[in-house]
Amino acid sequence: MQADDHPAEPEAVPRWILPAIVLGQVLATSVWFAANAVIPELQARWGLAGGEGLVTAAVQLGFISGTLVFALLGVADRLHPGRVFLGSALIAAAANLAVAAVPGSLEAVLAVRFLTGFFLAGVYPVGMKIAAGWYRGGLGLALGFLVGALVLGTASAHLVGALGAAWDWRLVLGTSSLAAVLGGLLVGRVPEGPYLARGGPVRFGGVLGAFRRPRFRAAVLGYFGHMWELYAFWAFVPVWLLARGFPVDETALLTFGVIAAGALGCAGGGLLARRLGSGPVALGQLAVSGLCCLASPLAFAAPEGLLVPFLLVWGVTVAGDSPQFSALNARHAPRALVGSALTLANSIGFAVTVASLALLAAVRYALPPAYLLLPLAAGPLFGLWFGRCLWRGAEGPA
């Protein structure tokens, strides 16, 4: 039996299931950062100077609100998850396209971006629930490829900036919305897997009851420590590199490489989890990224030949633990509440990202540039301490 000590998935799992979920997730979540790619055009057209951070925060806050509502209503557990994914993707696509139609004000843009994030709550965590329904022993591997593809999508905006692509802003929004529709249609065809039960009405205490399970609680707290570091690192590594003296174009290209490297961590971690178990792989990558946080002041002064490999290692590990924590969360949640428990964990996790982003924004000019990323070490330290029981590859009691 493999290290995760769960029964292997049935031989009858259609081969198209995982590729469909992965591709559908990538397409549907393309609307997440679509507005970021057209910020300069929005600024020029509607005078949105200074709104870059607010546009990003609006999506994050919408996602947090959506995941909380979806979890408390038990949407992903009471309804067919494929249909939830499809409906959410269609509404998110419409809200994304609405940026081109709303009146020329920052408030209107923020409102439709919030709505986009809200319905992405029916896409990202619900996609993980669908995968959890088909894969048990191989869930860490499945989610490794799933999250790895999403990381590449996240990095693509920086690649566009690095290459200096000049697309019509309406085309960017329209293309991403069309992609979300296609992704919704693709995943909407995926049937429910054999490893999930349809739940009844979910009470607030019922979802929170999942946190009374020691291993679920350990996995979720480890995930929260990971989230403290992840998005703040992605957001502020360009600031850190510019302060280090990298030109703007090189900074964009290197930022793309650092973020995209996380796809290797996700896919490679999924392969390792088949042998070692999701717990050791997740905590091992969290430990390496935490050491990178602590070493960042020294790396800031290092020659470029050492700094770039250091950042690539950090990029691999800062994202590579994410699918394994998600696999652990799904594995140890109550069977009838997997969708809602995952959604609530996502909601709290993204709230943690808002706090770490706000902290770095507050200390950006108070700390020497070399020390800007050092506060992120608190997340890995927190996750390693509270998730320490997950070092055991075998599952043990939930």
Secondary structure, DSSP 8 states (H G I E B T S, - for coil): --TT------TT--TTHHHHHHHHHHHHGGGSSHHHHTHHHHHHHH--TT-HHHHHHHHHHHHHHHHHHHHHHTHHHHS-HHHHHHHHHHHHHHHHHGGGTS-SSHHHHHHHHHHHHHHHTTTHHHHHHHHHHH-STTHHHHHHHHHHHHHHHHHHHHHHHHHT----HHHHHHHHHHHHHHHHHHHHT----TT--------HHHHHGGGGSHHHHHHHHHHHHHHHHHHHHHHHHHHHHHHHT--HHHHHHHHHHHHHHHHHHHHHHHHHHHHH-HHHHHHHHHHHHHHHHHHHHHHHTS-HHHHHHHHHHHHHHHHHTHHHHHHHHHHHS-GGGHHHHHHHHHHHHHHHHHHHHHHHHHHTTTS-GGGTTGGGGHHHHHHHHHTGGGGSSS----
